[in-house]
Amino acid sequence: MEEIRIAGADFRAGFFPRGRYAFSVAVAPEFRLSLGRIACGDFGEMSALPRKLRRHDSGDGLSVGVESVSVIPFGCEYEVKRAIELSDGFARVTTDVAALNHGVITALEQEPVVFEGAWSQMEFLVWGESGFRRAEPDAAPERRVLYSGSEPVVLLRFRNAAGDAAEFLLGGDLWRHRSAARLGGDAHFELTAERNSATLTRLPVFFDTALHPELKVPKRPWRFTATFAWRRGDAPASPAAEAEEFSISGCALAAANRRLIRGRIRSGTGALRLAGAAPGFCTDAAHLERPGQGELEHCDFDELVALRLWGNRQRRGGKFTVAVAENGGPFAGSAAAGNLAAPPRRLSAPEEAER
């Protein structure tokens, strides 16, 4: 089973059936971000048997989907399914983990997120906090713990001296990263940095049945999503081309906003821009089509990433872009917001990516 290589206008990505990383993207020759492997208790995906690694190219060349399946052949056996949609400047990741043979998952460590390269700026946002924490590079080689706690890091951003940027953000299912506590379990997240790298480790599911034998561990598979974004420092500023503009108020996942955006994209011709968007975090469970749940934490940014692709496929005779408001908000000025402001560029043909 061979690895898969995909290239874009200013990046090179790889998907791997074995090894330390499941996915890696080089923003510059010495600046990359990678997704590691999951672990279920004492059994890690590094020892898994690969069953599938397959790519699916879109007809328009704007995106590539890669799906993988592997099985950890220890304990009750665990099946790991991963689906990654890659487009210009973005990768949306969905990971499904299931215990086989009537087993249960008492501890699940998600894929570590690893940034490699000499970084000059780092900032990260922890759920429940109002502002970003910032860290400075340190010439000392010792490993530093920048954050350790039970709340997830929801945004993590790096830049190097050349202005290249790499970012990580949780998907629309932030609530899943906090759900173990609702079920009597616990979670732990840790961000560490060294001279030329940083690693975010994520343990969103932990049920201590030894200490609490009365715990009822759910017999269910777990799904988690996240989004990577990147942008080269020499990327041209997004052109302020003339376009028909419209706006929304509140969360982009709200049913009324979803209908409005899709209706405007389908109607009319020429360029269209969602102006003054303010993506952020929300707790209305109705936006996730789960009104009976009351409050479920989510972020609507990955909805805009999906709309960027869908809108440019639907809009005949024009492009669809999203302009994120510059007056505050967690995504203002981010590389991810800069990517939304321009239509996606085509990815390279498979044979070109192998060069």
N, C-alpha and C positions, 0 to 999 in steps of 0.2 A: 504494500500500500504506500503510494508515493505522496509526499507533501504537495500542497497546492500553493502556487505563487500567483499573486494578482498585483497589478501596478495601476497607479493613477497618474494624474498630471504631475504630482509632486510627492509621491510616496510609493513605498514597496511593502507589500504585506505577504505574510506566510502563514499557512495553516498546517499543523503537524499532527500525524497520527500517534506519534510517540514523543517522549522527551519532556523536558521541564515545562515547556510552554505549549498551550493549545493554539495560540494565535499571537502574532507579533507584527507590528507595523513600524517601519523606519521612516520617520519624518525627515530626517537628514542622516547622512552616513554614520554619525556618532550620537544620534538622539532618537530613541525609540521607546515605545510603550508596548507592554506584553501582558498577556493573560495566562496565568499558570494553570494548575490542575486542582481539582477538588479532592477532599478527603472525607471519608465517612468513618468517624472514630479512628481506629488504628490502621485502617486500610485506605491507601491513597491511590489516586488515578494513575500515578506513575507506574504501577504494577498492572494496570488494566490491559485487557486484550482488545485491540481495535477491531471493530466490526464493519465500520463504514466511515469513509471520508469522501464526500461528493460535492461538486460544485454545480450551481445552476445559474447560467448566464441569462440576463434579461435580453429580450430582443432588441431593445434600444441602446444597450451598452451602458446604461446609467447605474446599474447595480449588479452585484453578484451575490448569490446566496451560497453559503457553505454549511452543510449539515454533517455531523459526525455522531457515531454511536460507539461506545466501548463498554465493556463489562469488567468490573473488578471481581476476580474469581475467588474471593476470600470472604469469610464470614457467611452471611446469607446470600452473598453476591449482590452487587449493586450495579445498576445500569445508569450510564451517564449519556444523556443526549444533549447535543449543543447545536444551536442554529445561529449563524452570524450573517447579518445582511450588511454588506460593504458597499459604500457609495463614496462620492467625492467628499473627503473630509470627515466621514462618520463611519462607525461600525456599531450596529445595534446587536447586542448579545442576549440570547435566551438560553438558560441552562436548566435542564430537567434531570432530577436525580430520584431514582426509585429503588427501594429495597426489594429484592426478589425473594421467592420461596417463603412468602408469608413473614418476612422480616420487617423490622422497624428501624428507623433512623433516629438514634439518640444523640448523635453529634454530627453536624455537617459543617465542614469548612469550605467556604466558597473559594473560587480561584483567586489566588493573590494577584493584585494589580502591581506591576513592576515598571518603574520608569528608569531608564538607563541613559546616562549622558551627563555632561557637566552642566548643571542647571544654575541659573542665576536668581530665579524667583520661584517661590512656591507659596501657594495659599490653599487653604482647605476650610470647608464649612461642615460643622458637626450638627446633626439634627438637634433642634431645640435651641440653638444659639443664634443670636441676631446678626453676628458679623463674622467675617473670615478671620481665621488665625493665619499668621504668616511666619515663615521660617527663612533664615538666611543660610547660604552655603557655608560649610565649615571645612577648612583645609585639613583638619585632623581626620585620620582614617577611622576613628571609632564610630561604632553604630550608635545613633541617638534615637531615643523614643520621643516622638513629637506629640503623639496622642495615644491614650490607652483608656478604653471605656466601653460601656454597654450600649451607647448610642452610635449609629452608623455615621461614617463620613459620607455626606451626600454629594459633595463637589470637591474635586481635587485638581489643581492646575499647576503646570510647570511651564517655565520659559527658559531658554538659554540666552547667551549673550547676543546671538545672531537674531533673536526675536522669534525663533521657532517655538511653537506652543503645542503641548499635549495635555489633554484634559480627560477626566473620568467623571461621570455623573450617574447616579442611580436612575433606574427606569421608573415607569409609572407605578410600579409595585413596591414603593418604599414601605408600605404597610407590611409586606411580607418579611422585610428585614427586621421588623419590630414585633412580629407575631408570636415568637417563642415565649416572650414574657406573658402574653395574654393566655397562653396555654400552660403556664406554670413552669416554664423553662427559663433559660437565660441566653445572653448573647455577649460577644466580646469582639471589639474591633481595635486594631492597632496600626499606627502609621510610624514607620521608622525611616531614618535617612542615614546615608553614608556619604562619602565625598562625592561620588559620581553616580549615585543611584538612590532610589527610595522605593519602599514596598508597603502596600496597604494589605494587611491580612484581615480576613473577615470570617468570623464564626457566628453566623446568625441563629444557629439552632444548636442548643445544648440542653439536654434533659439529664440531670444528675440522679439517675435511678438508684445508685448505691446509697446516696445520702437521703433520698426521698423515694423510697420504694412504692409509695402510694401514687406516684405520678402516673397518669394515663398517657403514654406516648402515642401521638396520633399515627395510625397506620395509613400513611398517605405519602404520595410522592411530593417533592418540593420543586417549585419553579421560581427562578430569580432572573431578573433582567437588568441590564445596565447599558450605558452608551459611552463609547469612546469618541473623542473629537480631536482633530489636529489641524495645524495650519502652519505653513512655512512663513518664515519671517520676511521673505522677499515676495510673498504673494501680493499681487496688485490689489489696491483698495477696491471694494465692491463699487462698480459704477452706479451712479444715481440716475439710471435710465428712466425715461418717462414711462409711467405705468398708471393704470387705474388703481386707486387705492381704496381700501376699506379697513375697518377696525372692529375689534371685539372688546368686550368688557369681561374681565374675570378669567376663570380657568378655561383653557382651550378644549378640555375634555368634557365640559358641560354640554349636555345634549343640544341645547339651543345654539351654542357656538359651533358645535360640530356640523349641524345642519346649515348654519349660515355660511361657514367657510366652504363647505363642499358645494353648496348651491352657487356661490359666487364663482368658484373655479369652473364649474360646468357651464355657466352662462357667459355669453359674450365672447369676444375675441381679443387678441392682443395681449400685452403684458399686464400682469396683475400683481399687486403687492399688498400683503397684510401689514399695515403700518402701525407703528407704536405698540407692538406686541410686548407683553410683560409676563413672560413665563416665570413660574415660581412653584411654590408648594401650597397644597390645599388638603383639606381633610374631609370634604363632602363625599361620602360613599356613593351617592347617586351618580356621580361623574364616572364611576367605574361600573355602572349598571348593577350596583349592589345596595339599593336604597335601604334595605332592612338592616344593614350593618352599622348605620349611624355615621361614625367617623372612620375613615380609612385614609392614611397618609399617602399622598402621591404627588408626583411632579408632572407637569404637562409639557415639558420641553421635548421629550422624545416623540410626542404626538406631532409637534411641529417638524421634527426631522422626517417623520413618515410622510407628512403632508408635502414637504419639499419634493420628494420623489413622486408621489402620487399626483400632485398638482401639475408638475411639468410633463407628466404623461397624458394628462387630461386636457390641458389648456391648448387648444388648437390655435396656431398662428401667434403664439406668444409664450412667455415664460412666467412662472409663478415664483415669487420670492417673499421672504419674511424679514421685516425690519424690526429688530428688537429695540425698545426704547432705551435711550442713553441716560435717562435721569434716574439712575438707581436700579435696584433689583439685582438678584444674585447672578444674572447672566449678562448684565450690562458690560460691554467691552470685552467679552470673552471671545476666544477663537471660535467656539461653537456658534455664537451669535454672528460673527463675521462670515462664517460659512453659509448660514441661512440667508444672508443678504444677497447672495449670488446664486444663479441657477446651477445645478450640478453639472460638472464636466463629465464626459464619457471616460470610462475606464479603458485600459489598454486591452487589446485582443490577447487571448491566452498565450499565443506564441511569442508576443512581444514581452509579456511579463517574465518569461523564462530567461530572457537575455541578461 
